[in-house]
Amino acid sequence: MRMVDLIEKKRDGGKLSKKEIETIILGFTQGEIPDYQMSAFLMAVYYRGMDEEEISDMTAVMAGSGDMVDLSEIPGVKVDKHSTGGVGDKTTLIAAPIAAACGVTIAKMSGRGLGFTGGTVDKLESIPGFRTEIPREEFMKIAGETGICVIGQSGNLAPADKKIYALRDVTATVDSIPLIAGSIMSKKIAAGSDCILLDVKTGSGAFMKKLEDAVKLAEIMVRIGEKVGRHTAALITNMDVPLGHAIGNSLEVIEAIHTLQGKGPEDLTSICLELAANMIFLAGKGEISQCRKMARQALQNGSAYQKLKDMISAQGGDIGVIDHPETFEKARVYHEVPAPAGGYITHMDAAQCGIASMLLGAGRATKESLIDHSAGIELIKKTGDVVKLGEPIARLYTSDSCLLPDAQKAYLQAVEISDYPPMTQKLIIGRVTTKGVEYV
């Protein structure tokens, strides 16, 4: 079958068979189908969509395009957690140790960031000595002995997704529900965990700006996971405002440490406790109400913080900076942003805050960009806070003072101030399982 015929079929709204999807995905991965034809196919999917069977078939082909990790030699139920991405989203660094402290095994492969801020791996690499590239045998050993290990993704884990995503990024086809679902779930299935918890973001700083799109994406991914035998659930969470007060790699690690010490921001703590409780629930440790109590207890008694330290020590990181986060490498330059007016902060565009952070060096404009681990933003004031004219509302951190003007301009474009307080927004909007959507 010719690729041009398959492009035409999808362009005209036709349904592709599993064999046809295999031809497209594997042909492109193996270099038999050129970029220009795959780009045309991705745009056809963007406009015409795929039904659930097509998405499931595409996901299975992408997952099987490279290594399929076998975690069976690690004792216990393995639970993975994935976020669809956001600004200030350091939840893995908090929720995973909480779940591990409650007896859940976390053997997780995470990615690097492209865009606003670094990914989980970038954040962890801001810890001196921490290793994210570990041989398979050592990865299994650490996860088995400590109950938690987080490493970078294998070079051959779902290579079809890696190649397709690179093309989506330059063809304006990133925000397509079928393509997002296939990308996320192919990696999660190939990574080998028994259970998968999805944190699907909605709002200004998320792929899914509209709640109905976030719910649709979550429902599709949950059904895909269950179809291949992975116990799967999703939380719909708010990413209209950056999560916590820190944006940037080492800044977010420090905030994660403070949160595990019981001193974190209320919004970040609340979301991480609910994520951890759902991970514990998926592992079969009790009813969700019991799991929430277990998660809170692990945070309060210090066992979750100890799990973080166990993982960092096992992966070569410097425990000294964890116990004394003030010793993390500091940015050479910092600048306080004054409020341009007095009143209430009624909105903070999360995506625009992320762009400001990237302009300071905390994210990647291209895959080749180098990250400044010390760069980022500390949010002094957030949505709902009262501010006075000229009062500091944020601190910008960078290694190059020349980056400050553009970053400050971008940040101020994110902030809206008015005379009236904003309506309170829910942090956790709903929970999606095979039984349906349960709104909070």
JOVENUR-V789033 format. One record per pair of residues at least 12 apart in sequence whose ideal C-beta (glycine too) atoms are under 10 Angstrom apart, sorted by the first residue. I is the first residue (numbers start at 1). J is the second residue. Records with the same first field share a line. If there is no record, write none. Layout:
I=J, J
//
This chain:
1=17, 19, 20, 23, 24, 27
2=23, 37
3=23, 24, 27, 28, 32, 33, 34, 37, 38, 40, 41
4=37, 40, 41
5=20
6=20, 21, 23, 24, 27, 33, 37, 40, 41, 44
7=24, 33, 37, 38, 39, 40, 41, 42, 43, 44, 45
8=40, 44
9=41, 44, 48
10=24, 40, 41, 42, 43, 44, 45, 47, 48, 49, 50, 54
11=40, 41, 43, 44, 45, 47, 48
12=44, 48
13=44, 47, 48, 49
14=44, 48
15=48, 50, 51, 53, 54
16=41, 45, 50, 51, 53, 54, 57, 58
17=53, 54, 57
18=53, 54, 56, 57, 58, 60, 61
19=57
20=54, 57
21=50, 53, 54, 55, 56, 57, 58, 59, 60, 61, 62, 182
22=57, 58, 60, 61, 64, 65
23=61
24=37, 38, 41, 42, 45, 58, 61, 160, 164
25=38, 41, 57, 58, 59, 60, 61, 62, 64, 65, 160, 161, 163, 164, 182, 186
26=61, 62, 64, 65, 160
28=41, 42, 65, 160, 163, 164, 167
29=61, 62, 65, 66, 158, 159, 160, 161, 162, 163, 164
30=65, 159, 160, 163
31=163
35=163, 166, 167, 170, 171
36=167, 171
38=163, 164, 167, 168, 171
39=167, 168, 170, 171, 172, 173
40=171
41=164, 167, 173
42=164, 167, 168, 171, 172, 173, 174, 176, 178, 179
43=168, 171, 172, 173, 176
44=173
45=58, 168, 173, 176, 177, 178, 179, 182
46=168, 171, 172, 173, 174, 175, 176, 177, 178, 179
47=173, 176
48=178
49=176, 177, 178, 179
50=176, 177, 178, 179, 181, 182, 220
51=178
52=178, 181, 219, 220, 223, 224, 227
53=227
54=178, 182
55=177, 178, 179, 180, 181, 182, 185, 220, 221, 223, 224
56=181, 182, 185, 220, 223, 224, 227, 228
57=182
58=160, 164, 178, 179, 181, 182, 183, 185, 186, 224
59=158, 161, 178, 181, 182, 183, 184, 185, 186, 187, 188, 189, 190, 220, 221, 224, 225, 227, 228
60=182, 185, 186, 189, 224, 227, 228
61=158, 160, 182, 186
62=158, 159, 160, 161, 162, 163, 164, 182, 183, 185, 186, 187, 189, 190
63=157, 158, 160, 161, 182, 185, 186, 187, 188, 189, 190, 191, 224, 228
64=158, 160, 186, 189, 190
65=156, 157, 158, 159, 160, 161, 162, 163, 164, 186, 190
66=154, 155, 156, 157, 158, 159, 160, 161, 162, 186, 187, 190
67=136, 154, 155, 156, 157, 158, 159, 190, 191, 192
68=157, 158, 189, 190, 191, 192
69=107, 109, 136, 139, 140, 154, 157, 189, 190, 191, 192, 193
70=136, 140, 192
71=105, 107, 139, 140, 143, 144, 191, 192, 193, 194
72=140, 192, 194
73=137, 140, 141, 143, 144
74=105, 107, 139, 140, 141, 142, 143, 144, 145, 147, 149, 192, 193
75=105, 143, 144, 145, 147
76=103, 104, 105, 106, 107, 143, 144, 147, 194, 283
77=103, 104, 105, 193, 194, 195, 231, 279, 282, 283, 284, 285
78=104, 105, 106, 107, 108, 143, 191, 192, 193, 194, 195, 196, 283
79=96, 99, 100, 104, 105, 106, 107, 108, 193, 194, 195, 196, 197, 230, 231, 276, 278, 279, 280, 281, 282, 283, 284
80=92, 96, 106, 107, 108, 109, 110, 187, 188, 189, 191, 192, 193, 194, 195, 196, 197, 198, 225, 230, 232, 279, 282
81=95, 96, 99, 106, 108, 110, 120, 188, 193, 195, 196, 197, 198, 199, 235, 275, 276, 278, 279, 282
82=108, 110, 111, 120, 184, 185, 187, 188, 191, 193, 196, 197, 198, 199, 200, 221, 234
83=95, 110, 119, 120, 184, 197, 198, 199, 200, 201, 206, 235, 237, 239, 243, 275
84=180, 184, 198, 199, 200, 201, 202, 206, 207, 208, 214, 217, 218, 221, 234, 237, 239
85=111, 113, 114, 115, 116, 117, 119, 180, 184, 199, 200, 201, 205, 206, 207, 239, 354
86=116, 117, 199, 201, 202, 203, 205, 206, 207, 237, 238, 239, 240, 241, 242, 243, 350, 351, 354
87=115, 116, 117, 201, 203, 204, 205, 206, 239, 241, 242, 243, 244, 247, 348, 349, 350, 351, 352, 353, 354, 355, 356, 357, 358, 363, 377, 414
88=116, 117, 205, 239, 241, 242, 243, 244, 245, 246, 247, 248, 251, 252, 255, 265, 267, 268, 350, 353, 354, 357, 376, 377, 379
89=113, 116, 117, 119, 120, 123, 199, 201, 205, 206, 237, 239, 242, 243, 244, 247, 252, 268, 271, 350, 354
90=117, 118, 120, 123, 243, 244, 246, 247, 248, 249, 251, 252, 253, 254, 255, 256, 257, 259, 264, 268, 272
91=120, 199, 237, 243, 244, 252, 256, 259, 268, 271, 272, 274, 275, 276
92=106, 108, 110, 119, 120, 121, 123, 124, 150, 199, 256, 272, 275
93=120, 123, 124, 150, 252, 253, 255, 256, 257, 259, 260, 272, 308, 311
94=244, 255, 256, 257, 258, 259, 260, 264, 268, 269, 271, 272, 273, 275, 276, 299, 304, 305, 308
95=197, 199, 256, 259, 271, 272, 273, 274, 275, 276, 277, 278, 279, 280, 295, 304
96=108, 110, 120, 147, 148, 149, 150, 272, 275, 276, 279, 304, 307, 308, 311
97=147, 148, 150, 256, 260, 272, 276, 298, 299, 303, 304, 305, 306, 307, 308, 309, 310, 311, 312
98=259, 260, 272, 273, 275, 276, 277, 279, 280, 294, 295, 296, 297, 298, 299, 303, 304, 305, 307, 308
99=147, 148, 197, 272, 275, 276, 277, 278, 279, 280, 281, 282, 283, 285, 291, 294, 295, 298, 304, 307
100=143, 146, 147, 148, 149, 276, 279, 280, 298, 303, 304, 306, 307, 308, 310, 311
101=147, 148, 260, 276, 280, 294, 295, 297, 298, 299, 301, 302, 303, 304, 305, 306, 307, 308, 310
102=147, 276, 277, 279, 280, 283, 285, 286, 291, 293, 294, 295, 297, 298, 303, 304, 307
103=147, 280, 283, 285, 294, 298
104=147, 148, 195, 276, 279, 280, 281, 282, 283, 284, 285, 291, 294
105=143, 144, 146, 147, 148, 149, 193, 194, 283
106=143, 146, 147, 148, 149, 150, 193, 279, 283, 307, 311
107=139, 140, 142, 143, 144, 147, 148, 149, 150, 151, 191, 192, 193
108=120, 139, 143, 148, 149, 150, 151, 153, 188, 191, 193
109=121, 132, 139, 149, 150, 151, 152, 153, 154, 157, 187, 188, 190, 191, 192, 193
110=122, 123, 124, 132, 150, 151, 152, 153, 187, 191
111=152, 153, 157, 162, 165, 187
112=125, 132, 152, 153, 364, 367, 371
113=249, 354, 358, 362, 363, 364, 371
114=165, 166, 169, 363, 364, 365, 366, 367, 369
115=169, 174, 351, 354, 355, 358, 363, 364, 365, 366
116=205, 242, 247, 248, 350, 351, 352, 353, 354, 355, 356, 357, 358, 362, 363, 364
117=242, 246, 247, 248, 249, 251, 252, 353, 354, 357, 358, 362, 363, 364, 371, 375, 376, 377
118=248, 249, 250, 252, 357, 358, 362, 363, 364, 371, 372, 373, 375, 376
119=152, 153, 249, 363, 364, 371
120=132, 150, 152, 249, 252
121=133, 150, 151, 152, 153, 249
122=152, 248, 249, 250, 252, 362, 363, 364, 371, 373
123=150, 248, 249, 250, 251, 252, 253, 256, 371, 373
124=150, 151, 152, 249, 253, 311, 312, 315, 317
125=152, 249, 250, 253, 317, 371, 373
126=248, 249, 250, 251, 252, 253, 254, 317, 321, 328, 329, 371, 372, 373, 374
127=249, 250, 253, 257, 312, 315, 316, 317, 318, 319, 321, 322, 325, 328, 373
128=316, 317, 318, 320, 321, 327, 328, 329
129=312, 313, 315, 316, 317, 318, 319, 320, 321
130=150, 253, 311, 312, 313, 315, 316, 317, 318, 321
131=151, 152, 314, 315, 316, 317
132=150, 151, 152, 153, 315, 316
133=151, 152, 154, 155, 315
134=149, 150, 151, 152, 314, 315, 316
135=151
136=151, 154
138=151, 314, 315
139=151, 154, 315
141=314
142=310, 311, 313, 314, 315
143=311, 314
145=310, 314
146=307, 309, 310, 311, 312, 313, 314, 315
147=307, 310, 311
148=307, 308, 310, 311, 312, 314, 315
149=310, 311, 314, 315
150=311, 312, 315
151=315
153=187, 190, 191
154=190, 191
156=190
157=186, 187, 190, 191, 192
158=182, 183, 185, 186, 187, 188, 189, 190, 191
159=190
160=182, 183, 186, 190
161=179, 182, 183, 184, 185, 186, 187, 190
162=183, 186, 187
164=179, 182, 183, 186
165=179, 180, 182, 183, 187
166=367
168=180, 183
169=366, 367
174=207
175=206, 207, 208, 209, 213
176=207
177=207, 208, 213, 214, 216, 217, 220, 221
178=217, 220
180=200, 207, 208, 213, 217, 220, 221
181=198, 216, 217, 218, 219, 220, 221, 223, 224
182=220, 221, 224
184=196, 198, 200, 217, 221, 224, 225
185=198, 220, 221, 222, 223, 224, 225, 227, 228, 230, 232
186=224
188=221, 224, 225, 228, 230, 232
189=224, 225, 227, 228, 229, 230, 232
192=230
193=230, 231, 282
194=229, 230, 231, 282, 283, 284
195=225, 230, 231, 232, 233, 278, 279, 281, 282, 283, 284
196=221, 222, 224, 225, 226, 228, 230, 231, 232, 233, 234, 279, 282
197=225, 231, 232, 233, 234, 235, 275, 276, 277, 278, 279, 280, 281, 282, 283
198=217, 218, 221, 222, 225, 232, 233, 234, 235, 236, 278, 432
199=218, 234, 235, 236, 237, 239, 271, 274, 275, 278, 428
200=213, 214, 215, 216, 217, 218, 219, 221, 222, 234, 235, 236, 237, 239, 429, 430, 432
201=214, 217, 235, 236, 237, 238, 239, 240, 243, 350, 429
202=214, 215, 217, 218, 236, 237, 238, 239, 240, 429, 430
203=237, 238, 239, 240, 241, 349, 350, 351, 425, 429
204=238, 239, 240, 241, 242, 347, 348, 349, 350, 351, 352, 353, 354, 414
205=238, 239, 240, 241, 242, 243, 348, 349, 350, 351, 352, 353, 354, 414
206=236, 237, 238, 239, 240, 350, 351
207=239
208=236, 239
209=239, 240, 351
211=236, 238, 429, 430, 439
214=234, 236, 237, 238, 239, 429, 430, 432
215=234, 236, 429, 430, 432, 437, 439
216=432
217=234, 236, 432
218=232, 233, 234, 235, 236, 430, 431, 432, 433, 437
219=234, 432, 433, 434, 436, 437
220=234, 432
221=233, 234, 432
222=234, 432, 433, 434, 435, 436, 437
223=432, 434
225=434
226=433, 434
227=434
230=282
231=281, 282, 283, 284, 433, 434
232=282, 432, 433, 434
233=278, 279, 281, 282, 288, 431, 432, 433, 434, 435
234=278, 430, 431, 432, 433, 437
235=271, 274, 275, 277, 278, 428, 429, 430, 431, 432, 440
236=426, 428, 429, 430, 431, 432, 437, 438, 439, 440
237=267, 270, 271, 274, 275, 426, 427, 428, 429, 430, 440
238=267, 271, 350, 425, 426, 427, 428, 429
239=350, 351, 354, 427
240=347, 348, 349, 350, 351, 383, 425
241=267, 345, 347, 348, 349, 350, 353, 379, 382, 383, 384, 414, 422, 425, 427
242=267, 268, 348, 349, 350, 351, 352, 353, 354, 357, 377, 379, 382, 383, 414
243=255, 265, 267, 268, 271, 272, 350, 427
244=256, 258, 259, 264, 265, 266, 267, 268, 269, 271, 272, 378, 379, 382
245=258, 264, 265, 267, 268, 377, 378, 379, 380, 381, 382, 394, 395
246=258, 264, 265, 268, 357, 376, 377, 378, 379, 397
247=350, 353, 354, 356, 357, 358, 360, 362, 363, 375, 376, 377, 378, 379, 394, 396, 397, 411
248=331, 357, 358, 360, 361, 362, 363, 371, 372, 373, 374, 375, 376, 377, 378, 396, 397, 398
249=328, 357, 361, 362, 363, 371, 372, 373, 374, 375, 376
250=321, 325, 328, 329, 330, 331, 362, 372, 373, 374, 375, 376, 397
251=325, 328, 331, 357, 362, 373, 374, 375, 376, 377, 378, 395, 397
252=268, 362, 376
253=308, 312, 321, 322, 325, 328, 373
254=321, 322, 325, 326, 328, 378
255=268, 325, 378
256=268, 272, 305, 308, 322, 325
257=305, 308, 309, 321, 322, 323, 324, 325, 328
258=305, 325
259=272, 273, 299, 304, 305
260=272, 298, 299, 302, 303, 304, 305, 306, 307, 308, 309, 322
261=299, 302, 304, 305, 308, 322, 323, 325
262=299, 300, 301, 302, 304, 305
264=299
265=379, 382
266=427
267=382, 383, 427
268=427
269=296, 299
270=427, 428
271=427, 428
272=295, 299, 304
273=291, 292, 295, 296, 298, 299, 304, 428
274=288, 291, 292, 295, 427, 428, 431, 440
275=295, 428
276=291, 292, 294, 295, 296, 298, 299, 304
277=289, 290, 291, 292, 293, 294, 295, 296
278=291, 292, 295, 431, 433
279=291, 295
280=292, 293, 294, 295, 298
281=294, 295, 433
282=433
288=431
305=322, 323
308=322
309=322, 323
328=373, 374
329=372, 373, 374, 399
330=374, 397, 399
331=360, 361, 362, 372, 373, 374, 375, 376, 395, 396, 397, 398, 399, 400
332=372, 374, 375, 397, 398, 399, 400, 401
333=360, 374, 375, 396, 397, 398, 399, 400, 401, 402, 403, 404
334=360, 374, 375, 378, 395, 396, 397, 398, 401, 404
335=360, 392, 394, 395, 396, 397, 398, 401, 404, 405, 407, 408
336=378, 380, 391, 392, 393, 394, 395, 396, 408
337=356, 377, 379, 380, 381, 391, 392, 393, 394, 395, 396, 404, 407, 408, 411, 412, 415
338=387, 388, 389, 390, 391, 392, 393, 394, 408, 412
339=380, 381, 385, 387, 388, 389, 390, 391, 392, 393, 394, 412, 415, 417
340=387, 389, 390, 393, 412, 415, 417
341=387, 388, 389, 390, 415, 416, 417, 418, 419
342=386, 387, 388, 389, 390, 391, 417, 419
343=386, 387, 388, 389, 416, 417, 418, 419, 420, 421
344=381, 383, 384, 385, 386, 387, 416, 417, 418, 419, 420, 421, 422
345=379, 381, 382, 383, 384, 385, 386, 387, 393, 415, 416, 417, 418, 421, 422
346=383, 384, 415, 416, 417, 418, 419, 420, 421, 422, 423
347=383, 384, 414, 415, 416, 417, 418, 422, 425
348=379, 381, 382, 383, 384, 385, 393, 394, 411, 414, 415, 416
349=410, 411, 413, 414, 415, 416
350=383, 414
351=414
352=410, 411, 412, 413, 414, 415
353=377, 379, 394, 410, 411, 413, 414, 415
354=377, 410, 414
355=406, 407, 410, 411, 413, 414
356=376, 377, 394, 396, 406, 407, 408, 409, 410, 411, 412, 413, 414
357=375, 376, 377, 396, 397, 398, 407, 410, 411
358=371, 375, 376, 407, 410
359=375, 396, 398, 403, 404, 405, 406, 407, 408, 409, 410, 411
360=372, 374, 375, 376, 377, 396, 397, 398, 399, 400, 403, 404, 406, 407, 408, 410, 411
361=373, 374, 375, 376, 397, 398, 399, 400, 403, 407
362=374, 375, 376, 377, 397, 398, 407
363=375, 376
372=397, 398, 399, 400, 403
373=399
374=397, 398, 399
375=396, 397, 398, 399, 400, 403, 407
376=395, 396, 397, 398
377=394, 395, 396, 397, 398, 407, 411, 414
378=392, 394, 395, 396, 397
379=393, 394, 395, 411, 415
380=392, 393, 394, 395
381=393, 394, 415, 417
382=394, 415
383=415, 416, 421, 422, 424, 425
384=421, 422, 423, 424, 425
385=417, 421
386=417, 421
387=415, 417
389=417
393=411, 412, 415, 417
394=408, 411, 412, 414, 415
396=408, 411
426=439, 440
427=440
428=440
//
